[in-house]
């Protein structure tokens, strides 16, 4: 999704679908800026990236510490720090871990400050085990400088010690939410007497932090927790001291005096700031969602859009910074299960008989969803769906309390609860396990609120999500400020305990508006060059640099509401536009224009393909371009592309029926530009590349490579990941690229066989792989 800034209020990117990315590069590099767009919960996970952090500013020079004063300064600083601030992992006589209290370091403050005056210009090297990144050579200078507001809030931290403890819960808990419930019960039962009244911040897994030392190094606690079905269960929580650390290395790193980034310290502070939202909101990866952040909007298919926010603590050049950004993701509607099935499978009205095909579709959607029962006046129970039964409720038999006689599910609910099932011919929801299955009629279940939908959204749902979340920068800024106020970071008791203060104002950073690159068009046009304005331009008076040739083409229409005359008119206008801006496009289609109903997409495509083979094979030709007018309903684009591009070998250009009916000039120009690239033409080139003045690229023959791996959507456990590599083919213009794709192991990020060498008995080692 594109990110735009209007230059007036900074940049605020919608965090919709997909993974963390590094900050936008401007005059100053913020660790992670908010102008990056993504779908929360898209499954590809990236490494966390930090900004410049503690790297020495480029204006400073890094001298060699050869003078005696520098050496003595470093020595005194090292000695003072080692003697008074070093973390001791030993155990004292009374059984407590030895770790200096924050006040213990005050005696060496003067020694440290005096040593710093002698070593101010010296940047310590990183440790031998750390990865030390090269220093940034300098800042950019091209473009017009402006000041922009970014969605970062400065964070100040008192010089306190932080203590890390490992925690183990037995029996093991699988849910982070339930783990937090166990830890809350621990604090409620033992916090005052055994935990020193300290506030624990829990990462949801196996670590928690405190701002003071617990009165023990290791201890086991037993507590009883009431679970969902009002059952009591005893858990053992084992706590053990792991390590302690202070904030001095972090402060040194932020000042540029230390090369190693103290990741563990930043992680601990991040957990502190995430404690309050983790307890009060629905947590998804690094984002939090709640109905409190705005009205929920239906996006179709039984789903609704929840608003939330992304939060991350980052070291930046301006200091420690809290990055907040607006987020949105999809949740199940908390409606009756029958209503959800009706909406998601588009069954209106519901059929009398639930076919096997519908059962398979519903089973795929409902597996893993939590539901609660509605037939009992007592507090409803919650169940996790493991699947749908193959038999309907009126035929599915089971034994009650281990008796020899069996009874159908429909009859059981009639006898026990006096309820006659309206949809007894529908399958039942199955919960529990294979040894003790639980059967529930679908009409007596309701979806539990607050469950995120993690599978892939269809085209219409994506469009509705974008419509609900795309906001102007000023509106986004207002939303971010409301989130800051709702979380009330100044009143957060956990932040107070750890001495964390979050500034309430957005930060200003320097940015540059870069001049747009000049574009080169064909010399035969009235305009040979073009200067884009505000990221857009048109083709008026211009001709393509290299127009492609389309000798054999066809058109197929699946839109029932578009007349034949409208299709013929559209094709005629499109062909004329292609020829007007530089292509050589045959005015007559190779195969007569086809019209098929929306339900016959696959049959229509295959029929047209066979017709084209019959007509063109004897001439030694093939169909170069297929223009497809899409059906009015969504979800057909992907299927058409899959059939044409991967099975039939047809290059396609899809058009929406609404655009075909309007048939305006701007749309025809855009379609012509797409077609030209698909048939091997070039629309435009950079003027600097054309004149061989493009920095670095024009100096020597160059190839630009790109590589990425696309993983299956969540819930798809068997599909392969797809690796793709592209490379430029037309130095020095660098506008034509070729692509090679390859399937590889499920969810493997590293590309297999990127480079490979195969042994040949005659030729020896032969280069293989995707790049050679």
C-alpha positions in Angstrom: 0.0 0.0 0.0 1.4 3.4 -0.9 2.4 5.9 1.7 1.9 9.5 1.0 2.7 12.7 3.0 1.3 16.1 2.2 4.2 18.0 3.6 2.1 19.7 6.2 1.6 17.2 9.0 4.3 14.5 8.6 3.7 10.9 7.5 1.5 8.4 9.2 1.4 4.9 7.5 -1.6 2.6 8.0 -0.3 -0.6 9.6 -2.4 -2.9 7.5 -1.3 -6.4 6.4 2.0 -7.3 6.6 5.7 -7.2 8.4 7.9 -4.6 10.2 10.1 -2.6 8.0 12.8 -0.1 8.7 12.2 3.6 8.9 11.9 5.9 5.8 15.2 7.6 5.0 15.1 11.3 5.4 17.5 13.9 6.7 17.6 12.0 10.0 17.1 8.3 10.4 14.4 7.4 12.9 14.6 3.8 14.0 11.2 2.8 12.7 9.0 5.4 11.2 5.2 5.2 11.0 4.9 5.7 7.3 5.2 2.1 6.5 2.0 0.3 5.5 1.0 -3.4 6.3 -1.9 -5.9 7.2 -1.5 -6.8 10.7 -0.8 -10.4 11.2 0.5 -11.2 7.6 2.7 -14.1 8.5 6.1 -13.3 7.1 8.3 -12.3 10.1 11.3 -10.0 9.7 14.2 -9.3 11.9 13.9 -6.2 14.1 15.8 -3.3 12.7 17.2 -0.4 14.7 18.1 3.0 13.3 21.4 4.8 13.7 21.1 4.3 17.4 24.4 4.9 19.1 26.6 5.2 16.0 29.0 8.1 16.3 27.7 11.2 14.4 29.5 11.6 11.1 30.6 15.1 12.0 32.8 13.7 14.7 36.2 12.2 14.0 37.2 9.0 15.6 40.8 9.6 16.8 43.2 6.8 17.8 43.4 6.6 21.6 47.1 7.0 21.7 47.6 9.8 24.2 48.2 9.1 27.8 45.3 11.3 28.9 42.9 9.2 26.9 44.3 6.0 28.1 44.2 7.1 31.7 40.7 8.4 31.3 39.5 5.1 29.8 41.3 3.2 32.6 39.7 5.2 35.4 36.3 4.9 33.8 36.7 1.2 33.3 37.9 0.6 36.8 35.2 2.7 38.4 32.5 1.1 36.3 33.8 -2.4 37.0 34.1 -1.9 40.7 30.8 -0.2 41.4 28.4 -1.0 38.6 29.4 -4.5 37.5 26.7 -7.1 37.8 27.5 -9.9 40.2 25.9 -13.3 39.7 27.2 -14.7 43.0 25.0 -15.4 46.0 25.6 -13.7 49.4 25.7 -15.4 52.7 22.0 -14.7 53.4 21.0 -16.4 50.1 20.2 -13.3 48.1 21.8 -12.4 44.7 24.4 -9.7 45.0 23.4 -6.7 42.8 24.1 -3.1 43.6 21.2 -0.9 44.3 20.8 2.2 42.2 22.2 4.4 45.0 25.3 2.2 45.2 26.6 3.7 41.9 26.4 7.3 43.2 29.8 7.1 44.7 31.4 6.6 41.3 29.3 9.2 39.5 32.1 11.8 39.9 34.7 9.3 38.7 32.7 8.5 35.6 31.9 12.1 34.8 35.6 13.1 35.2 36.7 10.2 33.1 34.1 11.1 30.4 35.7 14.6 30.0 38.9 13.0 29.1 37.4 10.4 26.7 34.6 12.4 25.2 36.0 12.1 21.7 36.7 8.4 21.9 34.2 5.9 20.7 34.8 2.5 22.3 35.0 -0.4 20.0 32.3 -3.1 20.1 32.9 -6.3 21.9 34.6 -9.2 20.1 31.3 -11.1 19.9 29.1 -8.3 18.6 28.3 -7.4 15.1 29.6 -3.9 14.6 28.0 -2.1 11.7 29.9 0.5 9.6 29.4 4.1 10.6 27.1 6.1 8.4 29.4 8.2 6.1 27.1 11.3 6.2 23.7 12.7 5.6 22.0 13.5 2.3 22.1 16.9 0.9 19.9 16.8 -2.2 16.4 18.3 -2.2 14.6 20.9 -0.2 14.8 20.6 3.6 11.6 20.6 5.6 10.6 19.8 9.2 8.0 17.1 9.6 6.2 15.5 12.6 6.7 11.8 13.1 4.8 9.4 15.2 7.6 9.0 17.8 7.5 10.1 21.4 10.7 10.6 23.3 11.2 8.3 26.3 13.3 9.2 29.4 14.4 6.5 31.8 15.7 7.0 35.3 19.0 5.3 36.2 17.6 2.2 37.9 18.6 -1.4 37.9 16.5 -4.0 36.2 16.3 -7.6 37.3 15.3 -10.4 35.1 13.7 -13.7 36.3 12.8 -16.8 34.5 9.4 -18.3 35.1 8.1 -21.8 34.4 4.5 -22.8 34.8 3.5 -26.4 35.2 1.4 -27.9 33.7 2.5 -25.9 30.7 0.0 -23.3 29.4 -0.3 -22.9 25.7 -2.1 -19.5 25.6 -0.3 -16.3 26.5 -3.6 -14.9 27.8 -4.0 -17.8 30.2 -0.3 -17.5 31.2 -1.0 -13.8 32.1 -4.0 -14.9 34.1 -1.8 -17.4 36.1 0.8 -14.7 36.8 -1.9 -12.2 37.9 -3.2 -14.9 40.3 0.4 -15.3 41.6 0.7 -11.5 42.3 -2.7 -11.4 43.9 -2.0 -14.3 46.3 1.7 -13.8 47.0 2.6 -10.3 46.0 2.5 -8.7 49.4 4.2 -11.4 51.5 6.6 -13.1 49.1 7.3 -10.8 46.2 8.3 -7.7 48.1 5.2 -5.8 46.8 7.1 -5.3 43.6 5.3 -5.0 40.3 6.1 -7.7 37.8 6.1 -7.1 34.1 5.6 -10.4 32.2 6.5 -11.0 28.5 3.8 -13.6 28.1 6.3 -16.5 27.7 8.9 -17.4 30.3 10.5 -14.1 31.5 9.4 -11.3 33.8 11.3 -8.2 35.0 11.2 -6.2 38.2 12.6 -2.7 39.2 13.9 -4.1 42.5 15.3 -7.4 43.7 13.0 -10.1 45.0 13.8 -11.5 48.5 14.8 -14.8 47.0 16.9 -16.2 44.1 14.6 -19.1 43.3 11.2 -20.3 44.7 8.2 -22.4 43.8 4.6 -21.3 44.3 1.5 -23.4 44.1 -1.8 -21.7 43.3 -5.3 -22.7 42.3 -6.8 -21.1 39.2 -10.5 -21.3 38.2 -10.7 -22.1 34.5 -13.4 -21.4 31.9 -15.7 -24.2 32.8 -15.6 -23.2 36.5 -13.1 -26.0 37.1 -10.3 -25.5 39.6 -6.8 -26.5 38.6 -3.5 -26.3 40.6 -0.4 -24.9 38.9 3.2 -24.7 40.1 5.0 -21.5 39.2 8.8 -21.7 39.5 10.7 -18.4 39.6 14.5 -18.1 39.4 16.8 -15.1 39.2 18.5 -14.9 35.8 20.5 -11.7 35.6 20.4 -8.0 36.4 21.6 -5.0 34.4 21.6 -1.3 34.7 20.8 1.5 32.2 24.3 3.0 31.9 25.3 1.1 28.7 22.0 2.2 27.1 22.6 5.8 27.9 26.2 5.5 26.5 24.9 3.9 23.4 22.4 6.6 22.8 25.1 9.2 23.2 27.3 7.5 20.6 29.9 6.5 23.1 29.3 2.7 22.8 29.1 0.7 19.7 27.2 -2.3 21.2 23.4 -1.9 21.3 22.1 -3.2 24.7 19.2 -5.2 23.2 18.2 -6.9 26.4 17.8 -3.5 28.2 15.6 -2.2 25.4 13.6 -5.4 25.4 13.0 -5.1 29.1 11.8 -1.5 28.9 9.6 -2.5 25.9 8.0 -5.2 28.0 7.3 -2.6 30.7 5.4 -0.3 28.4 3.5 -3.3 26.9 2.3 -4.6 30.3 -0.8 -2.3 30.5 -2.1 -2.9 26.9 -1.4 -6.6 27.2 -3.7 -6.8 30.2 -6.5 -4.7 28.7 -6.5 -5.2 25.0 -6.4 -8.1 22.4 -2.7 -8.6 21.5 -1.7 -9.5 18.0 2.0 -9.6 17.4 3.3 -6.1 18.3 -0.2 -4.5 18.0 -3.1 -4.2 20.3 -6.8 -4.0 19.4 -10.0 -3.2 21.2 -13.5 -1.9 20.4 -12.5 1.1 22.5 -10.4 2.5 19.6 -13.4 3.1 17.3 -16.5 1.6 15.8 -16.2 -1.9 14.3 -17.0 -2.0 10.6 -18.3 -5.0 8.7 -16.0 -6.0 5.8 -18.1 -9.0 4.5 -17.9 -12.7 4.9 -18.9 -12.6 8.6 -15.9 -10.5 9.5 -15.4 -7.0 11.0 -12.6 -4.6 11.1 -11.2 -3.7 14.5 -9.0 -0.7 15.1 -5.9 -0.7 17.3 -2.3 0.5 17.4 1.2 -0.7 17.0 3.8 0.1 19.7 7.5 -0.4 19.8 10.4 1.1 21.8 13.3 2.0 19.5 16.8 3.6 20.0 17.1 6.5 17.5 19.4 9.4 16.8 17.3 11.7 18.8 17.2 9.3 21.8 15.0 6.5 23.1 11.7 6.7 21.2 8.3 5.1 21.5 6.8 4.5 18.1 3.0 4.5 18.0 0.9 3.9 14.8 -2.6 3.2 13.9 -3.4 -0.5 13.1 -6.4 -2.4 11.8 -7.1 -6.1 11.3 -10.0 -8.5 10.9 -12.0 -10.3 13.6 -14.8 -12.7 13.6 -18.2 -11.2 14.2 -19.6 -12.3 17.6 -22.8 -13.6 15.9 -24.7 -16.9 15.9 -22.8 -19.6 14.1 -25.6 -20.1 11.6 -25.6 -16.4 10.7 -21.8 -16.5 10.2 -21.9 -19.6 8.0 -24.7 -18.0 5.9 -22.7 -14.8 5.4 -19.3 -16.3 4.8 -20.5 -19.0 2.4 -23.1 -16.6 0.8 -26.0 -18.9 1.6 -29.1 -16.7 1.5 -31.5 -18.3 2.2 -29.9 -21.3 4.0 -30.4 -24.6 2.1 -32.5 -27.4 3.6 -29.7 -29.9 3.1 -26.0 -29.1 3.9 -24.1 -30.7 1.1 -20.7 -32.3 1.4 -19.1 -29.5 -0.6 -20.5 -26.9 1.8 -19.4 -29.0 4.8 -15.8 -29.0 3.5 -15.9 -25.3 2.9 -17.4 -24.6 6.4 -15.0 -26.9 8.1 -12.0 -25.1 6.6 -13.3 -21.7 7.9 -14.5 -22.8 11.3 -11.7 -25.0 12.5 -10.0 -23.5 15.5 -12.8 -21.0 16.2 -14.1 -20.7 19.8 -17.9 -20.8 20.3 -20.2 -20.6 23.3 -23.5 -22.4 23.7 -26.8 -20.6 23.8 -29.3 -23.4 24.7 -28.8 -23.3 28.5 -29.8 -20.6 31.0 -26.7 -21.4 33.0 -23.4 -19.6 32.2 -22.5 -20.6 28.7 -19.6 -22.9 28.1 -16.8 -22.2 25.6 -15.6 -24.7 23.1 -12.9 -24.8 20.4 -14.1 -26.2 17.1 -12.0 -29.1 15.9 -14.2 -29.8 12.8 -17.6 -30.5 11.5 -19.1 -34.0 11.7 -19.6 -36.0 8.5 -23.2 -37.0 9.7 -26.1 -34.6 10.4 -27.5 -34.1 13.8 -30.5 -36.4 13.3 -28.2 -39.3 12.3 -25.2 -38.8 14.4 -25.4 -41.3 17.3 -23.5 -41.4 20.6 -23.9 -43.0 24.0 -24.9 -41.0 27.1 -22.7 -41.5 30.1 -21.2 -44.7 28.7 -24.5 -46.5 28.4 -25.0 -49.3 25.8 -27.9 -47.6 24.1 -27.2 -44.8 21.6 -29.2 -41.7 20.8 -29.0 -39.1 18.0 -27.8 -35.6 18.8 -31.1 -34.1 17.7 -33.1 -36.5 19.9 -30.8 -35.8 22.9 -31.4 -32.0 22.8 -35.1 -32.6 22.4 -35.3 -34.9 25.4 -32.8 -33.1 27.6 -33.4 -29.4 26.8 -36.9 -29.6 25.1 -35.4 -28.0 22.0 -36.4 -29.2 18.5 -33.6 -28.5 16.1 -34.6 -26.5 13.0 -31.6 -27.6 11.1 -31.4 -31.3 12.1 -30.1 -32.2 8.7 -27.0 -30.0 9.2 -23.7 -31.4 10.5 -22.7 -30.8 14.2 -19.8 -28.8 15.5 -17.2 -31.2 17.0 -15.1 -30.0 20.0 -13.0 -31.8 22.6 -10.6 -34.5 21.4 -10.9 -37.8 19.5 -11.3 -39.8 22.8 -14.0 -37.6 24.3 -15.6 -35.7 21.4 -18.3 -33.1 22.1 -21.1 -32.7 19.6 -23.0 -29.4 19.4 -25.7 -28.4 16.9 -24.6 -25.5 14.8 -27.8 -23.5 15.5 -27.0 -23.5 19.3 -23.6 -22.0 19.0 -22.4 -18.4 19.0 -18.9 -17.1 18.1 -17.0 -15.8 21.1 -16.0 -12.1 20.7 -12.4 -11.0 20.2 -11.1 -13.7 17.9 -8.8 -12.5 15.1 -9.3 -13.9 11.7 -5.9 -15.0 10.6 -6.6 -16.5 7.1 -6.3 -14.7 3.8 -8.9 -12.1 3.0 -10.7 -12.1 -0.3 -10.5 -9.1 -2.7 -13.7 -7.5 -1.5 -12.7 -7.8 2.1 -9.3 -6.2 1.4 -11.0 -3.4 -0.4 -13.4 -2.8 2.5 -10.4 -2.9 4.9 -8.6 -0.3 2.9 -11.7 1.9 2.7 -12.1 1.7 6.5 -8.5 2.4 7.4 -7.2 4.9 4.8 -7.0 8.3 6.5 -5.5 11.7 5.8 -2.3 12.5 7.8 -4.1 15.0 10.0 -6.8 12.4 10.9 -4.1 9.8 11.6 -2.2 12.2 13.8 -5.3 12.9 15.8 -5.9 9.1 16.2 -2.4 8.6 17.4 -2.7 11.3 20.0 -6.0 9.8 21.2 -4.2 6.5 21.7 -1.5 8.2 23.7 -4.2 9.7 25.9 -6.2 6.5 26.3 -3.1 4.6 27.4 -2.2 7.5 29.8 1.6 6.7 29.8 2.1 9.3 32.5 -0.2 7.4 34.9 1.0 3.9 34.0 2.0 2.3 37.4 4.4 -0.1 35.8 6.2 2.7 33.9 6.4 4.8 37.1 8.0 1.9 39.0 10.7 1.5 36.4 11.2 5.2 36.1 10.0 5.5 32.5 8.5 8.8 31.3 7.0 9.2 27.8 6.8 12.7 26.4 3.3 13.6 25.1 4.4 15.5 22.0 5.2 14.2 18.5 8.8 14.7 17.5 10.0 16.9 14.7 12.7 15.6 12.4 14.4 17.1 9.3 13.4 15.6 6.0 14.1 16.5 2.3 11.7 16.6 -0.6 13.8 15.0 -3.4 13.5 16.3 -7.0 11.7 13.8 -9.2 13.7 12.0 -11.8 13.3 13.3 -15.4 11.6 10.8 -17.8 12.5 10.3 -21.4 9.9 9.4 -24.1 10.1 8.8 -27.8 11.5 11.6 -30.0 8.4 11.4 -32.3 6.1 12.7 -29.7 5.4 16.4 -29.0 6.9 16.0 -25.6 10.2 14.2 -25.5 10.8 14.5 -21.7 8.6 14.8 -18.7 9.1 16.2 -15.1 6.6 14.3 -12.8 4.7 16.6 -10.4 3.5 15.2 -7.1 4.2 11.7 -8.2 2.0 11.6 -11.3 2.0 12.5 -15.0 0.1 11.7 -18.1 0.7 10.6 -21.7 -0.7 13.7 -23.5 1.7 14.5 -26.4 4.0 11.6 -25.5 4.8 8.3 -27.2 6.3 5.2 -25.7 10.1 4.8 -26.0 9.7 1.3 -27.5 6.2 0.3 -28.5 5.5 -3.4 -28.5 3.8 -5.3 -31.3 0.5 -7.3 -30.8 -0.5 -9.2 -34.0 -2.9 -11.8 -32.4 -5.2 -10.9 -29.6 -8.6 -11.8 -28.2 -11.2 -10.6 -25.7 -13.5 -12.6 -23.4 -16.2 -11.0 -21.3 -17.6 -12.5 -18.1 -19.7 -9.5 -17.0 -23.3 -10.2 -17.5 -24.5 -6.6 -17.3 -22.1 -5.3 -20.0 -23.7 -5.4 -23.5 -21.9 -6.7 -26.6 -21.9 -3.3 -28.1 -20.1 -1.8 -25.1 -17.4 -4.5 -25.3 -16.8 -4.0 -29.1 -16.6 -0.2 -28.5 -14.2 -0.6 -25.6 -11.9 -3.0 -27.7 -11.9 -0.6 -30.6 -11.0 2.4 -28.4 -8.3 0.5 -26.6 -6.7 -0.7 -29.8 -6.8 2.9 -31.1 -5.1 4.2 -27.9 -2.3 1.6 -28.1 -1.6 2.6 -31.7 -1.7 6.3 -30.9 0.9 6.2 -28.2 3.5 4.1 -30.0 2.4 0.4 -30.2 1.7 -1.6 -33.3 -1.6 -3.2 -32.5 -3.7 -5.3 -34.9 -7.1 -3.8 -35.3 -8.8 -7.1 -35.7 -8.9 -9.9 -33.0 -7.5 -13.3 -33.9 -10.5 -15.0 -32.4 -14.1 -13.6 -32.2 -14.9 -11.8 -28.9 -16.4 -14.3 -26.5 -19.2 -13.8 -24.0 -19.6 -16.2 -21.0 -21.6 -16.2 -17.8 -19.7 -15.4 -14.6 -20.2 -19.0 -13.4 -18.3 -20.4 -16.4 -15.0 -18.7 -16.0 -12.8 -21.7 -16.3 -14.8 -23.3 -19.2 -14.8 -20.0 -21.1 -11.0 -19.5 -20.8 -10.2 -23.1 -21.9 -12.6 -22.9 -24.8 -11.1 -19.7 -26.1 -7.6 -21.1 -25.7 -8.5 -24.2 -27.8 -10.1 -22.0 -30.5 -7.0 -19.8 -30.7 -4.8 -22.9 -31.1 -7.0 -24.2 -34.0 -6.9 -20.9 -35.8 -3.3 -19.8 -35.2 -1.2 -22.9 -35.1 -1.3 -23.5 -38.8 0.0 -19.9 -39.3 2.9 -20.5 -36.8 1.4 -18.0 -34.4 0.1 -17.9 -30.9 -2.2 -15.7 -28.9 -0.1 -12.7 -27.6 -2.7 -10.9 -25.5 -6.0 -11.8 -23.9 -8.2 -9.0 -22.7 -10.5 -10.2 -19.9 -13.6 -8.3 -18.7 -14.0 -9.5 -15.1 -17.3 -10.6 -13.6 -19.1 -8.1 -11.4 -18.6 -10.4 -8.3 -15.2 -10.4 -6.6 -12.7 -13.2 -6.1 -12.4 -14.1 -9.8 -9.2 -12.2 -10.6 -6.8 -14.6 -8.9 -8.5 -17.6 -10.4 -8.3 -16.2 -13.9 -4.6 -15.3 -13.5 -3.8 -18.8 -12.2 -5.6 -20.5 -15.1 -4.2 -18.3 -17.8 -0.6 -17.6 -16.6 0.3 -21.0 -15.1 -1.9 -23.5 -17.0 -2.7 -22.1 -20.4 0.3 -19.9 -21.0 -1.8 -16.8 -21.9 -0.7 -13.2 -21.1 -3.8 -11.4 -19.8 -5.0 -7.9 -19.2 -8.0 -7.8 -16.8 -10.5 -4.9 -16.8 -13.3 -4.1 -14.4 -16.7 -3.9 -16.0 -17.4 -0.5 -14.5 -14.3 0.9 -16.1 -15.2 -0.8 -19.4 -18.6 1.0 -19.4 -17.0 4.4 -18.7 -14.2 3.9 -21.2 -12.5 7.2 -20.4 -9.3 8.3 -22.0 -7.2 8.2 -18.8 -8.2 4.6 -18.1 -7.4 3.5 -21.7 -3.9 5.1 -21.4 -3.2 3.2 -18.3 -4.3 -0.1 -19.8 -2.2 0.6 -22.9 0.9 1.2 -20.8 0.4 -2.1 -19.0 -0.2 -4.0 -22.2 2.9 -2.6 -23.8 5.2 -3.8 -20.9 3.5 -7.3 -21.0 4.4 -7.7 -24.7 8.0 -6.7 -24.3 7.8 -2.9 -24.9 9.2 0.0 -22.8 7.0 2.9 -21.8 9.7 5.3 -20.6 13.3 5.5 -19.3 15.1 7.7 -17.0 16.8 10.5 -18.9 20.0 10.2 -16.8 20.1 6.5 -17.8 19.5 7.4 -21.4 22.3 9.9 -21.3 24.5 7.5 -19.3 24.8 9.9 -16.4 23.1 7.8 -13.8 25.5 7.5 -10.8 27.2 4.1 -10.4 24.9 2.4 -12.9 26.2 4.1 -16.0 29.9 3.7 -15.0 30.1 0.1 -16.0 27.9 -2.7 -17.4 25.5 -3.5 -14.5 22.8 -5.9 -13.7 20.2 -5.1 -10.9 18.9 -8.2 -9.1 15.9 -8.5 -6.8 14.9 -11.6 -4.8 12.1 -12.4 -2.4 10.2 -15.3 -1.0 6.4 -15.4 -0.7 4.9 -17.7 2.0 1.5 -19.3 2.1 -1.3 -17.5 3.9 -1.9 -18.5 7.6 -3.6 -21.8 8.0 -2.1 -23.3 4.8 0.3 -25.9 6.2 1.0 -27.9 3.1 1.6 -25.4 0.4 5.2 -24.5 -0.7 6.8 -21.2 -0.4 7.6 -19.4 -3.7 11.0 -17.9 -4.4 11.4 -15.3 -7.1 14.4 -13.6 -8.6 14.3 -10.8 -11.1 17.2 -9.2 -13.1 17.6 -6.3 -15.5 18.3 -7.1 -19.1 19.0 -3.8 -20.8 21.9 -1.8 -19.4 22.3 1.1 -19.3 18.5 1.9 -19.4 17.6 -0.7 -16.7 13.9 -0.9 -17.5 13.4 -4.4 -18.8 13.4 -7.2 -16.2 13.0 -11.0 -16.5 11.8 -13.2 -13.7 12.4 -16.7 -12.5 10.3 -18.4 -9.9 10.8 -21.7 -8.0 8.9 -23.5 -5.2 10.8 -24.5 -2.1 10.2 -25.9 1.4 7.2 -24.6 3.4 8.0 -21.2 5.0 11.7 -21.3 4.4 12.9 -17.7 4.0 16.4 -18.5 2.6 16.2 -19.2 -1.1 17.1 -22.8 -2.0 19.4 -23.3 -5.0 20.0 -19.6 -5.6 23.4 -20.7 -6.8 24.0 -24.3 -7.7 26.6 -26.4 -9.5 25.7 -29.7 -11.1 28.3 -32.4 -11.9 28.2 -33.5 -15.6 30.4 -36.5 -16.6 31.3 -34.8 -20.0 31.2 -31.1 -19.3 32.3 -31.2 -15.6 30.7 -28.8 -13.2 27.8 -27.0 -14.9 26.3 -23.9 -13.3 22.7 -24.2 -12.3 20.4 -22.6 -9.8 18.3 -19.5 -10.2 21.3 -17.2 -10.7 24.3 -18.1 -12.8 
